[in-house]
Each structure stands twice: as structure tokens, then as C-alpha cells.
Amino acid sequence: MRAPYVMYGASLMEKTTLYLPRTLQVRLRESARRTGRSQADVVRSALDRYLDEAPVGRPGFIGMGSDAELAARDSEAWLEREWSGG
């Protein structure tokens, strides 16, 4: 049984499967044919470009511990006071 990855240049590649609508598959095939590249290379390039431009969201837990009595600027002093027992 072959490993689910291959070397591509200096990069280790993992295999994945995509299910595409027929119209998108046709467009992908045509783009690969026109540019002389493999479909996998077209997908990798498009996905890489998309992920480079995608906004990076903040973690969902930020702000979950909102407290009307404790401001963020005072949190270190609060922690020091509470954890030291005094």
C-alpha cells in the first residue's frame, strides 16, 4: 500500500479528495489544459491565493470573560492579588 503523500520538489504533499460541481470541474479541466498545468497544480495555486487573502479572524473565546467590574488594564494586579491570597 502506498503512503498517502508524495514529495513535490522540496515539499511533502498529502493526498486529498475534492467533490466539485460538474461545472466547476469542467472549468478546472479547461484551465489546466489552457495553461499546460495539472489540475492539482491549478487547485493548489488557487487555494494558496485564497488562503493568503482570507481574513484572519480572532479566536472565539476573546471577550467571553467580560466583566463590568474588572478592566483589562487591571487584570494583572487582580491576578497577583487573588493568586497570592491577599
Order of alpha helices (4+ residues) and beta strands (2+ residues): beta-beta-alpha-alpha-alpha
